[in-house]
Amino acid sequence: MRSTAGERNGEAYPVQDDAHWIERYQKLWAQHRDQQISTADLVKTVLSVSDHWEQDLTQVSGLVEQVSADLDAILTLGMRKAVQPLC
């Protein structure tokens, strides 16, 4: 188990997971940030890792599309505004 820092609103917060997952997802986030992969590609890649989730979550009907849309909303609007319609 490894702890590293994430960032939210310019403030660091702890992230804990096995080192190989943290490194893998950090690389994917960097590719997304640098516009090398789309949000949908990021989500598909993460959800397809059956070693992490114990199943290929891309096989759940509509999940990739919903998570991609929700993540885009969070990245565009910020978390509070993105979840406001759910409250």
PyMOL Python script that loads the backbone (N, CA, C, O; Angstrom):
from pymol import cmd

cmd.read_pdbstr("""\
ATOM      1  N   MET A   1       0.854  -1.170   0.000  1.00  0.00           N
ATOM      2  CA  MET A   1       0.000   0.000   0.000  1.00  0.00           C
ATOM      3  C   MET A   1       0.895   1.226   0.000  1.00  0.00           C
ATOM      4  O   MET A   1       1.883   1.294   0.732  1.00  0.00           O
ATOM      5  N   ARG A   2       0.537   2.185  -0.825  1.00  0.00           N
ATOM      6  CA  ARG A   2       1.320   3.404  -0.924  1.00  0.00           C
ATOM      7  C   ARG A   2       0.379   4.592  -0.806  1.00  0.00           C
ATOM      8  O   ARG A   2      -0.760   4.555  -1.272  1.00  0.00           O
ATOM      9  N   SER A   3       0.867   5.618  -0.191  1.00  0.00           N
ATOM     10  CA  SER A   3       0.101   6.848  -0.077  1.00  0.00           C
ATOM     11  C   SER A   3       0.816   7.915  -0.883  1.00  0.00           C
ATOM     12  O   SER A   3       2.039   8.038  -0.820  1.00  0.00           O
ATOM     13  N   THR A   4       0.064   8.669  -1.624  1.00  0.00           N
ATOM     14  CA  THR A   4       0.596   9.785  -2.390  1.00  0.00           C
ATOM     15  C   THR A   4      -0.406  10.919  -2.257  1.00  0.00           C
ATOM     16  O   THR A   4      -1.436  10.765  -1.600  1.00  0.00           O
ATOM     17  N   ALA A   5      -0.123  12.024  -2.858  1.00  0.00           N
ATOM     18  CA  ALA A   5      -1.025  13.168  -2.729  1.00  0.00           C
ATOM     19  C   ALA A   5      -1.766  13.417  -4.025  1.00  0.00           C
ATOM     20  O   ALA A   5      -1.179  13.415  -5.107  1.00  0.00           O
ATOM     21  N   GLY A   6      -3.053  13.629  -3.899  1.00  0.00           N
ATOM     22  CA  GLY A   6      -3.858  14.145  -4.982  1.00  0.00           C
ATOM     23  C   GLY A   6      -3.964  15.637  -4.774  1.00  0.00           C
ATOM     24  O   GLY A   6      -3.422  16.179  -3.812  1.00  0.00           O
ATOM     25  N   GLU A   7      -4.662  16.300  -5.675  1.00  0.00           N
ATOM     26  CA  GLU A   7      -4.828  17.742  -5.513  1.00  0.00           C
ATOM     27  C   GLU A   7      -6.261  18.131  -5.823  1.00  0.00           C
ATOM     28  O   GLU A   7      -6.861  17.649  -6.783  1.00  0.00           O
ATOM     29  N   ARG A   8      -6.802  19.018  -4.984  1.00  0.00           N
ATOM     30  CA  ARG A   8      -8.151  19.540  -5.176  1.00  0.00           C
ATOM     31  C   ARG A   8      -8.125  20.994  -4.750  1.00  0.00           C
ATOM     32  O   ARG A   8      -7.740  21.312  -3.625  1.00  0.00           O
ATOM     33  N   ASN A   9      -8.533  21.870  -5.641  1.00  0.00           N
ATOM     34  CA  ASN A   9      -8.543  23.312  -5.358  1.00  0.00           C
ATOM     35  C   ASN A   9      -7.192  23.801  -4.848  1.00  0.00           C
ATOM     36  O   ASN A   9      -7.119  24.653  -3.962  1.00  0.00           O
ATOM     37  N   GLY A  10      -6.126  23.250  -5.420  1.00  0.00           N
ATOM     38  CA  GLY A  10      -4.794  23.680  -5.040  1.00  0.00           C
ATOM     39  C   GLY A  10      -4.293  23.109  -3.724  1.00  0.00           C
ATOM     40  O   GLY A  10      -3.192  23.441  -3.286  1.00  0.00           O
ATOM     41  N   GLU A  11      -5.086  22.255  -3.088  1.00  0.00           N
ATOM     42  CA  GLU A  11      -4.680  21.657  -1.816  1.00  0.00           C
ATOM     43  C   GLU A  11      -4.454  20.159  -1.994  1.00  0.00           C
ATOM     44  O   GLU A  11      -5.223  19.480  -2.674  1.00  0.00           O
ATOM     45  N   ALA A  12      -3.397  19.657  -1.378  1.00  0.00           N
ATOM     46  CA  ALA A  12      -3.081  18.238  -1.454  1.00  0.00           C
ATOM     47  C   ALA A  12      -3.961  17.441  -0.496  1.00  0.00           C
ATOM     48  O   ALA A  12      -4.342  17.933   0.566  1.00  0.00           O
ATOM     49  N   TYR A  13      -4.278  16.215  -0.880  1.00  0.00           N
ATOM     50  CA  TYR A  13      -4.984  15.296  -0.002  1.00  0.00           C
ATOM     51  C   TYR A  13      -4.417  13.893  -0.232  1.00  0.00           C
ATOM     52  O   TYR A  13      -3.944  13.600  -1.329  1.00  0.00           O
ATOM     53  N   PRO A  14      -4.455  13.026   0.776  1.00  0.00           N
ATOM     54  CA  PRO A  14      -3.838  11.708   0.635  1.00  0.00           C
ATOM     55  C   PRO A  14      -4.646  10.776  -0.267  1.00  0.00           C
ATOM     56  O   PRO A  14      -5.876  10.773  -0.238  1.00  0.00           O
ATOM     57  N   VAL A  15      -3.938   9.996  -1.058  1.00  0.00           N
ATOM     58  CA  VAL A  15      -4.531   8.956  -1.890  1.00  0.00           C
ATOM     59  C   VAL A  15      -3.795   7.673  -1.532  1.00  0.00           C
ATOM     60  O   VAL A  15      -2.565   7.634  -1.554  1.00  0.00           O
ATOM     61  N   GLN A  16      -4.543   6.624  -1.202  1.00  0.00           N
ATOM     62  CA  GLN A  16      -3.902   5.366  -0.819  1.00  0.00           C
ATOM     63  C   GLN A  16      -4.395   4.236  -1.703  1.00  0.00           C
ATOM     64  O   GLN A  16      -5.595   4.057  -1.907  1.00  0.00           O
ATOM     65  N   ASP A  17      -3.447   3.486  -2.218  1.00  0.00           N
ATOM     66  CA  ASP A  17      -3.743   2.294  -3.000  1.00  0.00           C
ATOM     67  C   ASP A  17      -2.416   1.587  -3.224  1.00  0.00           C
ATOM     68  O   ASP A  17      -1.373   2.100  -2.817  1.00  0.00           O
ATOM     69  N   ASP A  18      -2.431   0.444  -3.850  1.00  0.00           N
ATOM     70  CA  ASP A  18      -1.186  -0.222  -4.189  1.00  0.00           C
ATOM     71  C   ASP A  18      -0.417   0.652  -5.177  1.00  0.00           C
ATOM     72  O   ASP A  18      -1.010   1.305  -6.036  1.00  0.00           O
ATOM     73  N   ALA A  19       0.896   0.657  -5.045  1.00  0.00           N
ATOM     74  CA  ALA A  19       1.753   1.547  -5.838  1.00  0.00           C
ATOM     75  C   ALA A  19       1.513   1.400  -7.332  1.00  0.00           C
ATOM     76  O   ALA A  19       1.476   2.400  -8.048  1.00  0.00           O
ATOM     77  N   HIS A  20       1.349   0.178  -7.818  1.00  0.00           N
ATOM     78  CA  HIS A  20       1.186   0.012  -9.271  1.00  0.00           C
ATOM     79  C   HIS A  20      -0.119   0.630  -9.775  1.00  0.00           C
ATOM     80  O   HIS A  20      -0.171   1.111 -10.908  1.00  0.00           O
ATOM     81  N   TRP A  21      -1.171   0.626  -8.957  1.00  0.00           N
ATOM     82  CA  TRP A  21      -2.427   1.271  -9.384  1.00  0.00           C
ATOM     83  C   TRP A  21      -2.263   2.778  -9.388  1.00  0.00           C
ATOM     84  O   TRP A  21      -2.702   3.444 -10.327  1.00  0.00           O
ATOM     85  N   ILE A  22      -1.640   3.329  -8.357  1.00  0.00           N
ATOM     86  CA  ILE A  22      -1.427   4.779  -8.297  1.00  0.00           C
ATOM     87  C   ILE A  22      -0.621   5.234  -9.505  1.00  0.00           C
ATOM     88  O   ILE A  22      -0.981   6.208 -10.164  1.00  0.00           O
ATOM     89  N   GLU A  23       0.463   4.534  -9.794  1.00  0.00           N
ATOM     90  CA  GLU A  23       1.305   4.921 -10.932  1.00  0.00           C
ATOM     91  C   GLU A  23       0.543   4.808 -12.244  1.00  0.00           C
ATOM     92  O   GLU A  23       0.628   5.695 -13.094  1.00  0.00           O
ATOM     93  N   ARG A  24      -0.194   3.731 -12.408  1.00  0.00           N
ATOM     94  CA  ARG A  24      -0.965   3.537 -13.644  1.00  0.00           C
ATOM     95  C   ARG A  24      -1.988   4.660 -13.832  1.00  0.00           C
ATOM     96  O   ARG A  24      -2.089   5.234 -14.916  1.00  0.00           O
ATOM     97  N   TYR A  25      -2.739   4.967 -12.788  1.00  0.00           N
ATOM     98  CA  TYR A  25      -3.783   5.982 -12.914  1.00  0.00           C
ATOM     99  C   TYR A  25      -3.202   7.395 -13.007  1.00  0.00           C
ATOM    100  O   TYR A  25      -3.796   8.260 -13.651  1.00  0.00           O
ATOM    101  N   GLN A  26      -2.055   7.640 -12.376  1.00  0.00           N
ATOM    102  CA  GLN A  26      -1.392   8.937 -12.544  1.00  0.00           C
ATOM    103  C   GLN A  26      -0.995   9.150 -13.997  1.00  0.00           C
ATOM    104  O   GLN A  26      -1.153  10.248 -14.529  1.00  0.00           O
ATOM    105  N   LYS A  27      -0.481   8.105 -14.644  1.00  0.00           N
ATOM    106  CA  LYS A  27      -0.102   8.209 -16.058  1.00  0.00           C
ATOM    107  C   LYS A  27      -1.321   8.485 -16.928  1.00  0.00           C
ATOM    108  O   LYS A  27      -1.261   9.309 -17.841  1.00  0.00           O
ATOM    109  N   LEU A  28      -2.420   7.802 -16.649  1.00  0.00           N
ATOM    110  CA  LEU A  28      -3.644   8.028 -17.426  1.00  0.00           C
ATOM    111  C   LEU A  28      -4.163   9.445 -17.240  1.00  0.00           C
ATOM    112  O   LEU A  28      -4.568  10.084 -18.211  1.00  0.00           O
ATOM    113  N   TRP A  29      -4.159   9.951 -15.998  1.00  0.00           N
ATOM    114  CA  TRP A  29      -4.607  11.320 -15.750  1.00  0.00           C
ATOM    115  C   TRP A  29      -3.723  12.316 -16.492  1.00  0.00           C
ATOM    116  O   TRP A  29      -4.217  13.300 -17.042  1.00  0.00           O
ATOM    117  N   ALA A  30      -2.416  12.062 -16.506  1.00  0.00           N
ATOM    118  CA  ALA A  30      -1.496  12.951 -17.222  1.00  0.00           C
ATOM    119  C   ALA A  30      -1.799  12.938 -18.710  1.00  0.00           C
ATOM    120  O   ALA A  30      -1.771  13.986 -19.355  1.00  0.00           O
ATOM    121  N   GLN A  31      -2.087  11.767 -19.263  1.00  0.00           N
ATOM    122  CA  GLN A  31      -2.444  11.689 -20.684  1.00  0.00           C
ATOM    123  C   GLN A  31      -3.737  12.446 -20.957  1.00  0.00           C
ATOM    124  O   GLN A  31      -3.859  13.119 -21.981  1.00  0.00           O
ATOM    125  N   HIS A  32      -4.690  12.342 -20.059  1.00  0.00           N
ATOM    126  CA  HIS A  32      -5.960  13.065 -20.211  1.00  0.00           C
ATOM    127  C   HIS A  32      -5.726  14.568 -20.109  1.00  0.00           C
ATOM    128  O   HIS A  32      -6.235  15.336 -20.925  1.00  0.00           O
ATOM    129  N   ARG A  33      -4.958  14.983 -19.111  1.00  0.00           N
ATOM    130  CA  ARG A  33      -4.643  16.402 -18.930  1.00  0.00           C
ATOM    131  C   ARG A  33      -3.958  16.979 -20.159  1.00  0.00           C
ATOM    132  O   ARG A  33      -4.235  18.111 -20.555  1.00  0.00           O
ATOM    133  N   ASP A  34      -3.059  16.198 -20.766  1.00  0.00           N
ATOM    134  CA  ASP A  34      -2.317  16.642 -21.948  1.00  0.00           C
ATOM    135  C   ASP A  34      -3.086  16.406 -23.244  1.00  0.00           C
ATOM    136  O   ASP A  34      -2.538  16.579 -24.333  1.00  0.00           O
ATOM    137  N   GLN A  35      -4.349  16.012 -23.129  1.00  0.00           N
ATOM    138  CA  GLN A  35      -5.262  15.784 -24.251  1.00  0.00           C
ATOM    139  C   GLN A  35      -4.765  14.714 -25.217  1.00  0.00           C
ATOM    140  O   GLN A  35      -5.030  14.776 -26.417  1.00  0.00           O
ATOM    141  N   GLN A  36      -4.042  13.733 -24.682  1.00  0.00           N
ATOM    142  CA  GLN A  36      -3.607  12.598 -25.491  1.00  0.00           C
ATOM    143  C   GLN A  36      -4.693  11.530 -25.554  1.00  0.00           C
ATOM    144  O   GLN A  36      -4.745  10.740 -26.497  1.00  0.00           O
ATOM    145  N   ILE A  37      -5.560  11.512 -24.540  1.00  0.00           N
ATOM    146  CA  ILE A  37      -6.701  10.598 -24.535  1.00  0.00           C
ATOM    147  C   ILE A  37      -7.938  11.376 -24.092  1.00  0.00           C
ATOM    148  O   ILE A  37      -7.847  12.334 -23.325  1.00  0.00           O
ATOM    149  N   SER A  38      -9.080  10.946 -24.586  1.00  0.00           N
ATOM    150  CA  SER A  38     -10.347  11.588 -24.228  1.00  0.00           C
ATOM    151  C   SER A  38     -10.822  11.085 -22.872  1.00  0.00           C
ATOM    152  O   SER A  38     -10.287  10.118 -22.331  1.00  0.00           O
ATOM    153  N   THR A  39     -11.822  11.748 -22.340  1.00  0.00           N
ATOM    154  CA  THR A  39     -12.426  11.292 -21.089  1.00  0.00           C
ATOM    155  C   THR A  39     -12.990   9.886 -21.262  1.00  0.00           C
ATOM    156  O   THR A  39     -12.810   9.034 -20.391  1.00  0.00           O
ATOM    157  N   ALA A  40     -13.669   9.638 -22.379  1.00  0.00           N
ATOM    158  CA  ALA A  40     -14.239   8.308 -22.618  1.00  0.00           C
ATOM    159  C   ALA A  40     -13.140   7.245 -22.672  1.00  0.00           C
ATOM    160  O   ALA A  40     -13.317   6.151 -22.138  1.00  0.00           O
ATOM    161  N   ASP A  41     -12.009   7.554 -23.312  1.00  0.00           N
ATOM    162  CA  ASP A  41     -10.909   6.593 -23.369  1.00  0.00           C
ATOM    163  C   ASP A  41     -10.316   6.349 -21.978  1.00  0.00           C
ATOM    164  O   ASP A  41      -9.979   5.218 -21.630  1.00  0.00           O
ATOM    165  N   LEU A  42     -10.194   7.414 -21.189  1.00  0.00           N
ATOM    166  CA  LEU A  42      -9.709   7.282 -19.816  1.00  0.00           C
ATOM    167  C   LEU A  42     -10.636   6.360 -19.028  1.00  0.00           C
ATOM    168  O   LEU A  42     -10.179   5.423 -18.373  1.00  0.00           O
ATOM    169  N   VAL A  43     -11.921   6.628 -19.093  1.00  0.00           N
ATOM    170  CA  VAL A  43     -12.907   5.834 -18.345  1.00  0.00           C
ATOM    171  C   VAL A  43     -12.903   4.385 -18.815  1.00  0.00           C
ATOM    172  O   VAL A  43     -12.910   3.473 -17.988  1.00  0.00           O
ATOM    173  N   LYS A  44     -12.892   4.156 -20.126  1.00  0.00           N
ATOM    174  CA  LYS A  44     -12.860   2.780 -20.649  1.00  0.00           C
ATOM    175  C   LYS A  44     -11.631   2.035 -20.145  1.00  0.00           C
ATOM    176  O   LYS A  44     -11.722   0.879 -19.732  1.00  0.00           O
ATOM    177  N   THR A  45     -10.494   2.698 -20.181  1.00  0.00           N
ATOM    178  CA  THR A  45      -9.257   2.057 -19.750  1.00  0.00           C
ATOM    179  C   THR A  45      -9.324   1.692 -18.271  1.00  0.00           C
ATOM    180  O   THR A  45      -8.958   0.581 -17.887  1.00  0.00           O
ATOM    181  N   VAL A  46      -9.784   2.612 -17.451  1.00  0.00           N
ATOM    182  CA  VAL A  46      -9.855   2.352 -16.008  1.00  0.00           C
ATOM    183  C   VAL A  46     -10.893   1.268 -15.692  1.00  0.00           C
ATOM    184  O   VAL A  46     -10.616   0.351 -14.919  1.00  0.00           O
ATOM    185  N   LEU A  47     -12.069   1.371 -16.279  1.00  0.00           N
ATOM    186  CA  LEU A  47     -13.129   0.408 -15.959  1.00  0.00           C
ATOM    187  C   LEU A  47     -12.855  -0.988 -16.508  1.00  0.00           C
ATOM    188  O   LEU A  47     -13.442  -1.962 -16.035  1.00  0.00           O
ATOM    189  N   SER A  48     -11.980  -1.099 -17.491  1.00  0.00           N
ATOM    190  CA  SER A  48     -11.706  -2.410 -18.089  1.00  0.00           C
ATOM    191  C   SER A  48     -10.682  -3.234 -17.315  1.00  0.00           C
ATOM    192  O   SER A  48     -10.446  -4.392 -17.659  1.00  0.00           O
ATOM    193  N   VAL A  49     -10.072  -2.672 -16.286  1.00  0.00           N
ATOM    194  CA  VAL A  49      -9.015  -3.362 -15.539  1.00  0.00           C
ATOM    195  C   VAL A  49      -9.639  -4.357 -14.558  1.00  0.00           C
ATOM    196  O   VAL A  49      -9.856  -4.051 -13.386  1.00  0.00           O
ATOM    197  N   SER A  50      -9.914  -5.531 -15.062  1.00  0.00           N
ATOM    198  CA  SER A  50     -10.584  -6.530 -14.221  1.00  0.00           C
ATOM    199  C   SER A  50      -9.725  -6.981 -13.051  1.00  0.00           C
ATOM    200  O   SER A  50     -10.259  -7.460 -12.051  1.00  0.00           O
ATOM    201  N   ASP A  51      -8.405  -6.840 -13.149  1.00  0.00           N
ATOM    202  CA  ASP A  51      -7.550  -7.176 -12.004  1.00  0.00           C
ATOM    203  C   ASP A  51      -7.809  -6.243 -10.823  1.00  0.00           C
ATOM    204  O   ASP A  51      -7.626  -6.638  -9.672  1.00  0.00           O
ATOM    205  N   HIS A  52      -8.228  -5.022 -11.096  1.00  0.00           N
ATOM    206  CA  HIS A  52      -8.506  -4.066 -10.020  1.00  0.00           C
ATOM    207  C   HIS A  52      -9.945  -4.196  -9.519  1.00  0.00           C
ATOM    208  O   HIS A  52     -10.193  -4.149  -8.314  1.00  0.00           O
ATOM    209  N   TRP A  53     -10.884  -4.360 -10.440  1.00  0.00           N
ATOM    210  CA  TRP A  53     -12.308  -4.341 -10.077  1.00  0.00           C
ATOM    211  C   TRP A  53     -12.927  -5.736  -9.954  1.00  0.00           C
ATOM    212  O   TRP A  53     -14.095  -5.869  -9.592  1.00  0.00           O
ATOM    213  N   GLU A  54     -12.138  -6.778 -10.259  1.00  0.00           N
ATOM    214  CA  GLU A  54     -12.597  -8.163 -10.249  1.00  0.00           C
ATOM    215  C   GLU A  54     -13.599  -8.481 -11.345  1.00  0.00           C
ATOM    216  O   GLU A  54     -14.215  -9.547 -11.343  1.00  0.00           O
ATOM    217  N   GLN A  55     -13.760  -7.555 -12.280  1.00  0.00           N
ATOM    218  CA  GLN A  55     -14.560  -7.775 -13.479  1.00  0.00           C
ATOM    219  C   GLN A  55     -14.300  -6.623 -14.441  1.00  0.00           C
ATOM    220  O   GLN A  55     -13.819  -5.565 -14.036  1.00  0.00           O
ATOM    221  N   ASP A  56     -14.615  -6.830 -15.701  1.00  0.00           N
ATOM    222  CA  ASP A  56     -14.487  -5.770 -16.703  1.00  0.00           C
ATOM    223  C   ASP A  56     -15.757  -4.930 -16.645  1.00  0.00           C
ATOM    224  O   ASP A  56     -16.798  -5.316 -17.175  1.00  0.00           O
ATOM    225  N   LEU A  57     -15.654  -3.787 -15.998  1.00  0.00           N
ATOM    226  CA  LEU A  57     -16.845  -2.945 -15.794  1.00  0.00           C
ATOM    227  C   LEU A  57     -17.332  -2.266 -17.062  1.00  0.00           C
ATOM    228  O   LEU A  57     -18.417  -1.685 -17.069  1.00  0.00           O
ATOM    229  N   THR A  58     -16.548  -2.327 -18.144  1.00  0.00           N
ATOM    230  CA  THR A  58     -17.032  -1.772 -19.415  1.00  0.00           C
ATOM    231  C   THR A  58     -18.174  -2.617 -19.966  1.00  0.00           C
ATOM    232  O   THR A  58     -18.885  -2.184 -20.873  1.00  0.00           O
ATOM    233  N   GLN A  59     -18.353  -3.807 -19.429  1.00  0.00           N
ATOM    234  CA  GLN A  59     -19.432  -4.690 -19.878  1.00  0.00           C
ATOM    235  C   GLN A  59     -20.778  -4.349 -19.240  1.00  0.00           C
ATOM    236  O   GLN A  59     -21.810  -4.883 -19.645  1.00  0.00           O
ATOM    237  N   VAL A  60     -20.770  -3.462 -18.246  1.00  0.00           N
ATOM    238  CA  VAL A  60     -22.019  -3.021 -17.619  1.00  0.00           C
ATOM    239  C   VAL A  60     -22.658  -1.991 -18.547  1.00  0.00           C
ATOM    240  O   VAL A  60     -22.075  -0.939 -18.811  1.00  0.00           O
ATOM    241  N   SER A  61     -23.825  -2.289 -19.026  1.00  0.00           N
ATOM    242  CA  SER A  61     -24.499  -1.453 -20.015  1.00  0.00           C
ATOM    243  C   SER A  61     -24.649   0.004 -19.543  1.00  0.00           C
ATOM    244  O   SER A  61     -25.219   0.276 -18.486  1.00  0.00           O
ATOM    245  N   GLY A  62     -24.127   0.916 -20.349  1.00  0.00           N
ATOM    246  CA  GLY A  62     -24.284   2.346 -20.087  1.00  0.00           C
ATOM    247  C   GLY A  62     -23.314   2.932 -19.083  1.00  0.00           C
ATOM    248  O   GLY A  62     -23.292   4.149 -18.902  1.00  0.00           O
ATOM    249  N   LEU A  63     -22.500   2.100 -18.414  1.00  0.00           N
ATOM    250  CA  LEU A  63     -21.630   2.614 -17.349  1.00  0.00           C
ATOM    251  C   LEU A  63     -20.536   3.529 -17.890  1.00  0.00           C
ATOM    252  O   LEU A  63     -20.279   4.583 -17.308  1.00  0.00           O
ATOM    253  N   VAL A  64     -19.889   3.151 -18.990  1.00  0.00           N
ATOM    254  CA  VAL A  64     -18.825   3.988 -19.553  1.00  0.00           C
ATOM    255  C   VAL A  64     -19.378   5.354 -19.934  1.00  0.00           C
ATOM    256  O   VAL A  64     -18.758   6.379 -19.648  1.00  0.00           O
ATOM    257  N   GLU A  65     -20.517   5.373 -20.565  1.00  0.00           N
ATOM    258  CA  GLU A  65     -21.122   6.635 -20.993  1.00  0.00           C
ATOM    259  C   GLU A  65     -21.502   7.506 -19.802  1.00  0.00           C
ATOM    260  O   GLU A  65     -21.262   8.713 -19.812  1.00  0.00           O
ATOM    261  N   GLN A  66     -22.091   6.901 -18.777  1.00  0.00           N
ATOM    262  CA  GLN A  66     -22.518   7.666 -17.603  1.00  0.00           C
ATOM    263  C   GLN A  66     -21.327   8.209 -16.826  1.00  0.00           C
ATOM    264  O   GLN A  66     -21.311   9.379 -16.444  1.00  0.00           O
ATOM    265  N   VAL A  67     -20.329   7.358 -16.591  1.00  0.00           N
ATOM    266  CA  VAL A  67     -19.147   7.805 -15.854  1.00  0.00           C
ATOM    267  C   VAL A  67     -18.412   8.885 -16.645  1.00  0.00           C
ATOM    268  O   VAL A  67     -17.931   9.855 -16.058  1.00  0.00           O
ATOM    269  N   SER A  68     -18.317   8.735 -17.962  1.00  0.00           N
ATOM    270  CA  SER A  68     -17.658   9.740 -18.800  1.00  0.00           C
ATOM    271  C   SER A  68     -18.390  11.080 -18.720  1.00  0.00           C
ATOM    272  O   SER A  68     -17.761  12.127 -18.568  1.00  0.00           O
ATOM    273  N   ALA A  69     -19.706  11.043 -18.823  1.00  0.00           N
ATOM    274  CA  ALA A  69     -20.498  12.274 -18.742  1.00  0.00           C
ATOM    275  C   ALA A  69     -20.361  12.916 -17.367  1.00  0.00           C
ATOM    276  O   ALA A  69     -20.207  14.133 -17.261  1.00  0.00           O
ATOM    277  N   ASP A  70     -20.417  12.108 -16.318  1.00  0.00           N
ATOM    278  CA  ASP A  70     -20.291  12.638 -14.959  1.00  0.00           C
ATOM    279  C   ASP A  70     -18.899  13.217 -14.720  1.00  0.00           C
ATOM    280  O   ASP A  70     -18.767  14.279 -14.111  1.00  0.00           O
ATOM    281  N   LEU A  71     -17.868  12.536 -15.191  1.00  0.00           N
ATOM    282  CA  LEU A  71     -16.506  13.032 -15.022  1.00  0.00           C
ATOM    283  C   LEU A  71     -16.297  14.329 -15.790  1.00  0.00           C
ATOM    284  O   LEU A  71     -15.677  15.258 -15.274  1.00  0.00           O
ATOM    285  N   ASP A  72     -16.810  14.405 -17.022  1.00  0.00           N
ATOM    286  CA  ASP A  72     -16.714  15.656 -17.778  1.00  0.00           C
ATOM    287  C   ASP A  72     -17.413  16.800 -17.051  1.00  0.00           C
ATOM    288  O   ASP A  72     -16.908  17.922 -17.021  1.00  0.00           O
ATOM    289  N   ALA A  73     -18.577  16.514 -16.466  1.00  0.00           N
ATOM    290  CA  ALA A  73     -19.302  17.543 -15.711  1.00  0.00           C
ATOM    291  C   ALA A  73     -18.487  17.999 -14.505  1.00  0.00           C
ATOM    292  O   ALA A  73     -18.411  19.196 -14.229  1.00  0.00           O
ATOM    293  N   ILE A  74     -17.882  17.065 -13.789  1.00  0.00           N
ATOM    294  CA  ILE A  74     -17.060  17.416 -12.633  1.00  0.00           C
ATOM    295  C   ILE A  74     -15.871  18.268 -13.061  1.00  0.00           C
ATOM    296  O   ILE A  74     -15.554  19.268 -12.418  1.00  0.00           O
ATOM    297  N   LEU A  75     -15.216  17.871 -14.144  1.00  0.00           N
ATOM    298  CA  LEU A  75     -14.039  18.601 -14.611  1.00  0.00           C
ATOM    299  C   LEU A  75     -14.389  19.980 -15.148  1.00  0.00           C
ATOM    300  O   LEU A  75     -13.593  20.912 -15.036  1.00  0.00           O
ATOM    301  N   THR A  76     -15.570  20.113 -15.727  1.00  0.00           N
ATOM    302  CA  THR A  76     -16.001  21.387 -16.311  1.00  0.00           C
ATOM    303  C   THR A  76     -16.613  22.317 -15.270  1.00  0.00           C
ATOM    304  O   THR A  76     -16.280  23.501 -15.213  1.00  0.00           O
ATOM    305  N   LEU A  77     -17.502  21.779 -14.454  1.00  0.00           N
ATOM    306  CA  LEU A  77     -18.281  22.597 -13.525  1.00  0.00           C
ATOM    307  C   LEU A  77     -17.723  22.626 -12.105  1.00  0.00           C
ATOM    308  O   LEU A  77     -18.022  23.536 -11.332  1.00  0.00           O
ATOM    309  N   GLY A  78     -16.917  21.632 -11.769  1.00  0.00           N
ATOM    310  CA  GLY A  78     -16.508  21.441 -10.388  1.00  0.00           C
ATOM    311  C   GLY A  78     -17.480  20.480  -9.723  1.00  0.00           C
ATOM    312  O   GLY A  78     -18.617  20.317 -10.167  1.00  0.00           O
ATOM    313  N   MET A  79     -17.019  19.850  -8.659  1.00  0.00           N
ATOM    314  CA  MET A  79     -17.811  18.803  -8.005  1.00  0.00           C
ATOM    315  C   MET A  79     -19.147  19.314  -7.478  1.00  0.00           C
ATOM    316  O   MET A  79     -20.182  18.688  -7.711  1.00  0.00           O
ATOM    317  N   ARG A  80     -19.140  20.435  -6.776  1.00  0.00           N
ATOM    318  CA  ARG A  80     -20.391  20.921  -6.157  1.00  0.00           C
ATOM    319  C   ARG A  80     -21.482  21.167  -7.194  1.00  0.00           C
ATOM    320  O   ARG A  80     -22.620  20.734  -7.011  1.00  0.00           O
ATOM    321  N   LYS A  81     -21.145  21.857  -8.277  1.00  0.00           N
ATOM    322  CA  LYS A  81     -22.150  22.147  -9.302  1.00  0.00           C
ATOM    323  C   LYS A  81     -22.548  20.903 -10.073  1.00  0.00           C
ATOM    324  O   LYS A  81     -23.701  20.761 -10.479  1.00  0.00           O
ATOM    325  N   ALA A  82     -21.600  20.004 -10.275  1.00  0.00           N
ATOM    326  CA  ALA A  82     -21.899  18.778 -11.027  1.00  0.00           C
ATOM    327  C   ALA A  82     -22.887  17.887 -10.289  1.00  0.00           C
ATOM    328  O   ALA A  82     -23.736  17.252 -10.914  1.00  0.00           O
ATOM    329  N   VAL A  83     -22.782  17.834  -8.963  1.00  0.00           N
ATOM    330  CA  VAL A  83     -23.688  16.956  -8.196  1.00  0.00           C
ATOM    331  C   VAL A  83     -24.936  17.684  -7.705  1.00  0.00           C
ATOM    332  O   VAL A  83     -25.843  17.047  -7.170  1.00  0.00           O
ATOM    333  N   GLN A  84     -25.001  18.973  -7.872  1.00  0.00           N
ATOM    334  CA  GLN A  84     -26.152  19.740  -7.377  1.00  0.00           C
ATOM    335  C   GLN A  84     -27.489  19.201  -7.887  1.00  0.00           C
ATOM    336  O   GLN A  84     -28.437  19.145  -7.104  1.00  0.00           O
ATOM    337  N   PRO A  85     -27.618  18.800  -9.157  1.00  0.00           N
ATOM    338  CA  PRO A  85     -28.908  18.245  -9.593  1.00  0.00           C
ATOM    339  C   PRO A  85     -29.301  16.953  -8.895  1.00  0.00           C
ATOM    340  O   PRO A  85     -30.466  16.560  -8.932  1.00  0.00           O
ATOM    341  N   LEU A  86     -28.354  16.299  -8.268  1.00  0.00           N
ATOM    342  CA  LEU A  86     -28.633  15.035  -7.576  1.00  0.00           C
ATOM    343  C   LEU A  86     -29.123  15.246  -6.156  1.00  0.00           C
ATOM    344  O   LEU A  86     -29.643  14.324  -5.529  1.00  0.00           O
ATOM    345  N   CYS A  87     -28.957  16.452  -5.650  1.00  0.00           N
ATOM    346  CA  CYS A  87     -29.303  16.731  -4.244  1.00  0.00           C
ATOM    347  C   CYS A  87     -30.737  17.192  -4.101  1.00  0.00           C
ATOM    348  O   CYS A  87     -31.189  17.468  -2.990  1.00  0.00           O
TER     349      CYS A  87
END
""", "prot")
cmd.dss("prot")
cmd.show_as("cartoon", "prot")
cmd.util.cbc("prot")
cmd.orient("prot")
